């Protein structure tokens, strides 16, 4: 599966995190409900909160997340 992140399209934080191979959507929703996710410095308490991957700063336990597709592991996809 190829995950394409649109830099200016607002998506649910759980979808952004799962698309970047950080965690599953359910795990992201659990982290949000525990108050461990911040969006631009504010604690996210609603699982349906939306963000823009290319513009917003999402942090887990104070550490900024790498929002590159695939988690930034250096892998890419080529469509032939």
Buried (B, 14 or more C-beta within 10 A) or exposed (E): EEEEBEEEEBBBBBBBBBBBBBBEBEEBBBBBEEEBBBBEEEEBEEBEBBBBBEEBEBBBEEEEBEBEBBBEEEEEEEEE
